[in-house]
Amino acid sequence: MSPVPPRTRRRGLPSTPASTVRKLGEVRRSQFVTTYGVGAMIAVENESFLIRGIDSWDVSEAHPIAEPRLAGQLGVFGFRLPPAPDPERARDGVRAVRFPEMYSCPHCHQLLPFRKFNSPARRAECSTCQENLVPSRFVIACAHGHLEDFPYWKWVHRDNRTESATCGGSLTFRADGSTASLRSVLIGCSCGVEVVSMEGSFRRQALRDLGIRCAGRRPWLRDAPAVNCQEPPRTLQRGSSSVWFPVMHSALSIPPWSQGIAKVVAPFYEIFKDEDDAAIRAYVRMQKLLLHHPAYSGDDVVAEVERRRAAESAAVEAAEDTEAGSRSHNYRREIYEGEYQSLVKGHAEITDEQPEFVCEPPVTPIGSLRSSHGLAQVMLVKRLREVRALKSFRRVEEPSEADSSLREASISLAKPTWLPAFEVSGEGVFVRLDPERLRIWEQQPGQVARATRIRENHDRLLSARAAGSDKPVPSSPATPRFLLLHALAHILINEWSLDGGYPAASLRERIYGEGDMAGVLVYTATSDSAGSLGGVVTQGEPDRLEASLRAALHRASWCSNDPLCMESQASGADGLNVAACHACLLLPETSCENNNILLDRAALVGTPDGRVPGFFTR
């Protein structure tokens, strides 16, 4: 990242000569989707910046990512990998703006907007003390995503408020370090008002009691007007995870989009989409696009472009429906159903085409797994590609499917036609349960009662989050089937992290548990050394899988927090788990697609008294 005068930074190298610019740090492109996306704050040395909207990015050199199924569901035309620095051309990339604006000097304790410190060029330094400045530790945000500096003047003068906007004095900021609490963070003013601490500033009603309302500011969007917002603002730590929650969506590349002519056309579609048929054929002929693909012709390319155009038109209609709230709950199921059918059907490797999706059954039959563990099918996913896209973000409260669209903070001022995304290549194992055995088990009264307990809590939470929403309230997916599949994915990930040498955070789950689906995909979450070396696929061989399942179920039969864990009526945030804790089922947040909720260990192994049978209880 490099500075852009007067108050803006850009990702990559700057447009000014390299000799005049200091290099501040690097951010991986995938982090602009997962960690430091639009609207997130990033600390660089002793400064803090806010990533700006995608409409300010220079994506002329950004690599396009094709995933038509996901693009259609999200109502955009495509995706782009966040731009990388270009040392030769010194192009702009991802931009950022300084935030928060308030800084303090640890020596003279002044608390001022950054510009008033008169820092030397490209340095955050107090011009009086020559000490490095410290960005404000506190900001305020609302559940609609708006963000502002903490109102220090109003806080310190809360008992001495006047009609004027300021007393004319200068603020001071001290952290004496006597305690780790907010009581040791002291704010003062040279006007003589009594020094006050930050204690109490995080109370839900603290800012409302001072008459402070959300100003509707969106500093990450350039020239964005303030909007009228009735949400009460909350005080947050600048580095708190509550400041930025990404709203991400993902999809696996499956046939026919991941193979054949679709794969050939994908890198060139941006060039073809606005051209007529003759121009497309001419480009294919002059660029010898099909030199290494003799099975296809220019007509095949034209037909594929037409198919992509039709998919984009459907994407526009889907976006309009989404805005009306009619498709908000169907998106995920539509994506997952296509993936599930492809995983069940399988797809053999074709050497000439090198498809992005290869899914084959193991050579050894799974007879013993079928009879002893109730597995109907095991598929080795030897090659897969996943696209993860950033759609929006939220603040203060963790995202929920029931949230109003007003709670989704936009990543651009205008409606985006593309979204930032990145792709992951890896491998995995797909396991499908015996539908007949599953149907009998999920009707057991004990399991129904436990799932109902979770579903009622979840429905209550979704209804509360949907208050005033423009979307229909989604129903909870907490069924005995879903709880079983989710718990199965977690014990497999934990077991393979121990037996296969994979860090748990490098594995991910994908649960197919709605409707008639009954499968689990465990796959690698990274494309580095823990990504596609064949280790996960090896774990899916019947002999190894049977040993892993046996060991995982034995480990799940007893938790170090038992009997409290197993006998709890509800556990976890908002009571959305039953028998699940950090000692038995919970995973790193990068591994669980459901935020470690909707889990019950008893679905696997049953309760010790035998009243609630587990699916794998023999």
N, C-alpha and C positions, 0 to 999 in steps of 0.2 A: 504494500500500500504506500502511496506517496501523496504529499500535500498538494492541494490545489487552492491557490489564493482566491478570495480571502479566508473563507471558512469552510471549504469543501475539500474532501480527499477523494482520491480515485483508486480503484483496485487496479493493480498492474503498474506499469511505468508511466510517468507523466509526459505531457507534451513538451515540457521544458528540457533543456540539456541535462544529461545525467549528472554532470559535475555539480550542478546547483541544487540537486535534490538528494535528500537523505533517504535511505531505505529503512522503513519502519518495521516491516514484518510481512509475513506471508499467511494467506488463508487458502486452504484447499478449496477447489471449486465446489466439491460436494458439500462443504460446510456452509456455502451460501444458500443451501436448501435446508439443511438439518439444524445448524447451530447459529449461524450469523446471517440469516436471511433478511429480507426487506423488513425494516422496522425494528431489528434487533440492535442492541448496543454491543460494541466491541471495544475492549481496552487495548490500547497500543502504547506501550511504555507508560508514561504518566499522563496520558490523554485518553479521552473517551469519544467515540464517534457512533453515529447512527447510520445504518445502511439505508441508502435511498431507494426509491421505487424503481421498478424495472423500466419505466418510461424514460429514465435518465441514463440508463446503461447504454454503452456502445456495444451492440451485438452484431455489428457488421462482419466480424470475424468469428463469432460464436458458432460452435458446432451444433447443427440441428439434430434433434433426437426424435426418431419416428416411433410412435406407439399409437396408432389410430384408434384402438379400442378405448384407451384412457382419454385421449383427446376428445373423442366424441362424448364421453360421459361428463367431462368437465367443461364442455362447451367452448373449446379453443381449437385453433387450427394446428397446433403443434407445440413442441417443446424445444428449449435450447439449453445447452450446457452453459453455465455462467462463464463469461469470457475470462481468458487467461492473459497475463502480461505478454507483450510482444517486444522483446528487447531491441529489435532492429527498427521497428516502425513506431515504437513508443506511443501506442494507441491507448486511449482511455478505455476503461473497462467498467467495473462496478464502482459506483460512486458512493460517497458517504459525507455526512454533514456533522459538524461538531455538536455533540449533545452528551450530557447537559451543558448549558451555557455557563452555569455558576461554577467557579473554581475558588479554591482557598490556598493561601500560602502558609506552610507549616511553621514559618519563622515569625512573620509579623501578624499572622492569623487573620489577615483581611479576607473577607468573603465578598467577591465581586463577580460580575459577568466577565468572561475571559477577555474580551476586547479592552476592558478598562485596566488590565494589568500592563498594557503596552509591552507585551513580550517581544523579544527579538524574533526576527523572521524565522519561521519553521521551528520554533521552540516554545514550549509551555513553561515559561520562567517568569518569576516575579521581577519586574524591572528595578525594584527598590532593594530587594534582598539577594537577588541572583540565586534564589532557591527554586527548585522544581515545584510547579504548582500541582495541586491535587484536585481532580474533578469531584464535584459534589457526590456524596454518597447516597443522596436521597432524591427520588423523583416522585411524581404523582401520576397515576393512570386510572382509567376507568374501564369497565367491562366491555365498552364499545371500541376499545383499542386506542383511545386518545392519550396523549402523553405530554407532560409539561415538567418544568423545573419545580422543585419544592418551593412553596411560597414562604421563604425564610422571614421576610420582613413582617408579614402578617402573623407568623407564628410567634416571633419575639415580642411583637406589640399587641398581642391578643387581649391583654388587660389594659392597654393604653391606646386604644384605637381612636384616631381622629378622622375628620372628614377628608383631610388631604391624603394623597396617595403615598406620601413619604414624609418622614420627619426631618430629612436633610442630613441625617447621620449616616455613618458607614457601618456595615455589619462585620462582625468577627465570628470566627469559627474555631473552637478549641476542642480537642479530644485529649483529656488529661490521662487517659489510660488507667485510671484508678480502679475501674471495674470494666467488665465486658458488656455492660448494659448500656442502654441509651442514656442513662442518667449521667454518664461521664462525657457525653457529647453536648457541649455548651454553646449556645448562640447568644451573642450580645450585640449592642448597638451603642455607638458613640454619643447618642443623644442622652444617655444616662438611664435608659430604661433598665429594669432589673434583668440580669442574665438568666436565661431559662435553658433547660435541657430539652433534649428531643424525646424525653420520656412521655409516653401517651400519644405520640404523633401517629402511631400505627393503629390506634383504635378505629373501628369502623366508622364511628360518628365524629372523629376528631376534626376532620376538615369541614364537615357539615356544620358543626357547632360554631365554627369561625365564619360561617357564611360563604365558604369557598365552594364554588360550583365548577363543574367541568367546562372548560372553555372550548372544547371541541377542536383542539389543535392536532394537526398531523404533520409534525416536522420532517418526517421521512419522505413526504411528497412535496416536491418543489412547487411553490405558488399555490398550494392547496388552501382554499378559504376555510376559515373556522366554521364549524357546523353547530347547530343548536343541539345540545346534548343534555338530557335530564338524568343521566347516570351519575351517582355520587362517586367522586374520585377517591382513591385510596393511596396512602403512602406506601412506597415500596423501596427496598434497597436497590441501588443501581445494578448490582450483580445478581439479583434474585432471579430464580427461574420463572417466577410469576410475571416478570416483565415481558416475556415473549414466549408464547406457545405456538409452534408451527402447526398449520393445518395441512397435512401431507396426504397424498393419495398415491397409490402404486398399482401396477399391473404387471403380470408376467407376459412375455411375448410368446404367443402360441400360434400354431398354424391357423389360417394360411398366411397371416401377417409376418410370420417369422421365417419364411422360406420362399424359395422360388423367385418368381418375377417381382413379388412384393419387396423382397429384400434387395433386389437389384435396383429398383426404382427409388426406394426410400431416400438415399443420399442426394438424389437429383430432383426430388419432387418440388422443392422451392423454386427451381428453375422452370419446371414443366407446367406448374399449375395454372399459369396465366397465358400459356401459349396455345396456338391451335394445333390440330393434328399434324399438319404438314411441317410446322416448325419443330415439333417433337421428333418426327421421323428424321428430319435433316440433322438435328443435333445428335441423335443416336448414331447416325451413319458417319458423321464427320468425326465425332469423338471416339468412334469404335467402341461404344459402350457395351456391346454384346460380344466382343471379341472372345471373351472367356466363357461365354454363355451361349453356345451355338444352338441350344434347344429353343431359344426364344427369338422373336422377330420384333421389328419396329411396331407392328400391329399389337403385339402383346404388351409392349410398353404403353402404347396409347390406351389400350383397354384398362390397364392397371391405373393409369392416371385418371381415367374417367371414374373408376371405382373409388379412388381416393377422394375425388371431387364430390361424389355422392355422399361419402362418409362425412365430409366437412359440412355439407348442407344439412345432414342429419344432426351434426354437432351444434349448428346454429339453432335449430329447432329445439334440441335438447336443452340448450342454454336458456332459451325463452321459457321452456317448461320449468326448468329449475328455479328461475326467478319467480315463477308463480307458485313455487312450493310443491308442485305435483310430483316431482321426481326425486325429492331429497332423500328418501329412504330406499329407493330402488337401485341407486347407482352401484353400491357395493355388491348387492346380490347378482346383478347382471354381469359384473366383471368376474365374480367368483364362479358363477355357474359355467361360463365359458372355459375357465381354467380347469375346473373340476372335470368336465367332460373330456378335455384334452389329456389330463393326467390319467383318467380311467382308460381311455382308448389307447394311449401311448403313441409314440412316434419314433420310428427307427432312424438311425443315423444314415444319411445319404452323403457319401464322400464327396460327390461332385458339387453339391450345393452347400455343404457345411451349414446346416440349419442352426438357429439359435436355441432350438428346443429339441432335446433328445431325451426320450422317456421310454425305457424298455423294462420288461420284467426280468427278474434274476434268472440265471440259467437253472439253478437248483429249484425244484418245486417247493412250495410253502406248505405242504400238507400238514406238518406238525404244528405250524403256527396257526393254521386254520382250526385244528381240533383243540389245541391247548389254550390258545389265546383269543380265538374268535376273530382272526383277521381274514378278510375275504380276498385281499389283494395287496401286494407290495410291488411298487414300481421304483426303479432306480432312475432318477432324473440326472443323467450324466452331463447335461448341459442345459442351463437356463439363463434367461436374461430378464432382469426386473428393472422397470423404469419408475423412479420415485420423483414426484413433482410437488412443488410448493404452490398451493392454491391461495392461501391467505394466512393470517395469523390472529391470535387472540391474546389478550392480556388479563391479568388478575385471576381469572378462573380458567381451569383446564378445559380444553374444548370438549363439547358434547354434541352428539348428533341432533339433540333437541334444541340447540341454541338458535336464536333468531339470526337471520342474515345480518342484522345490525351489529351483532357481536363479532362478525368477521371483518377484521380490518383489511382494507384493500391494499394490494401491493403495487398499484398504479393508480394514477388520477383518473384516467379513462379506463373503460372496460378493456382488459387485456385480450389480445388475440393469440398470445403465446404465454407459456409459463416456464419459469426456470426449473430444470430437472437434471438428474444424472442417472446413469445406468449402471447396473451391477451385473456382472457375469459370475455364475457360480454353479453349484450342484446341490442335489438334495435327495431325500427319500420320501416317497408318498406312501401312506398306509391307509387302507380303506377297511372299515370294520364290516363284519358279517351283518347284512341288513336284517335278517330274520332273528338272529340272536339279539341284536340291538333293539329291535321292536319289542320283543318280550321283556327285555331288561328295563327299558325306559318306561314301562307301564307299572313297575313295582311301586306300591303306595309310598314306601319310605323314600325312594328317590324323587318321586313326584313332590312330596312334601318339602324336601330340602330345596329342590329347584324353585318351587313356588315361593318359598321364603325369600330367596335371592331376587326372584323376578318382581315380587311386590315392592321390595326396597328399591330396585332399579327403576321400575315404572314410576314410583313416587318421585324419585330424583329427576327423571326425564320430564315429568309433568311440571315440576317446579322450575326446571331450566327453560321449559317451553312457554312459560307465562308471558303473554304478550308477543309470542313469536308469530311470524307469518308462514310458518311451516306446520304441517300436521305433526302431532306428537308421535314419534316412532315407538314401537313396542319393543320391549326388552327381548334379546335373543336367548335369555337364560332358560334353557330347557335341559332336562337330564342329558340329552344327546350332546348339547353344546358344552355343558360342564365336563362331561366325560372326555370329549375330544380335546378340549382345552387343557385339562389336567394331563392327558396322555402326552401332548406336545411338550409340556413343561418337564415331565419326568424323563422324556427322551433327551431333551436338550441338556438337562443336568447330568444324565448318565453319560452321554457322549462327550461332555466336557471333562469328565473324569476318566473315562475309558479310552476315548479316541484322541485325547490331547488337544481338543479344541477349547479355546476360551468360550465361556457361555455367551459372552457379548458378541461373538462372531457368528452365532447361529440365530436364525429367526424362525418364527412359526407362521403358518397360514392355515386357518381353521375353516374347513368347509362343513358347516353344521346346520345350515338352514334348509328347510324343505326336506327333500329326499337325500340330500348330500350327507355323507358320513365319512369324511376323510381328513387327514392331517398331512401337511407338507412341512417338513423340517429341512431347511436349506441354509447355505452359507450366506452371511450378510455382507461380506466384503469380497473384493476381488484381489486381495493381496496374497501373502503366503498362506493364509488360512482360507483361501477362497475356492480354488478349483483344482486341488491336487489329487482328488479322488478319494480322500479320506472319509467324507460323509457317505459317498456311494458305497464304499466298502462296509460301512456300518449297516447298510440295508441288505446285505447278503443274508439269507435265511438263518444260517447257523449263528452268525454274529448278532443278528437282530433278536433271535430267540434268547440268547444269553443276556443281551442288553435289557430286554423286556423283563426277564426274570429278576435280574439284579435291581432294576429300577423299581419294580413293584415291591420287592422285598424292602427296599429302602423307604418306599412310600408307606409301607404298613406301620411304621412307627416314626414319630417325630419327637425330637428332643423336648418339644413343648407339650407333648401329650401328658395327661389326658385333656388338658385345657384346649389344645388346638382342635382335636377331633370332636370334643363335646360342646364347642362354642356354638351358640345360636346364630351368630353373625360375627364376621371379622373384617378387617380392612376398612378402607375409606367408605363411609356411608353404608357399611354393612353389606357390601356386595360380594363377599366371599363367605364360605362356611369354614371348612377345615383346610386352611391355607395360610401359611406364614413364611417368614424369611428362612426358617429352618427346614422347610420341606418343599414348597412349590414355587415360591416367588422367584422371578428372574430379573436380570438387568433390564432396564426400560427399553433398551435397543432391541431386545429379543422378543418382547411380547407385544403383539399388535393390539391388545385390549387393555393396556395399562395395568396389568396384574389384577384385574377384577374378573368376576364370574368364574371362580375356581372352587372346586370341592374335591378333596383327596378321597373322600368316601365313595365317590363315583367310580374310582378305580378299584379299591380294595375293600369297600364296605366298612361298617362300624364294628368295633371289637365284640359287641354283644350279639352280632349277627342279625339284628333287626332290619338293617339296611344292607342289602347285598351289593357288592361291587360287581362291575361288569367282568372283571378278571378273577372274581372269586370262584374257586373250583369246589 
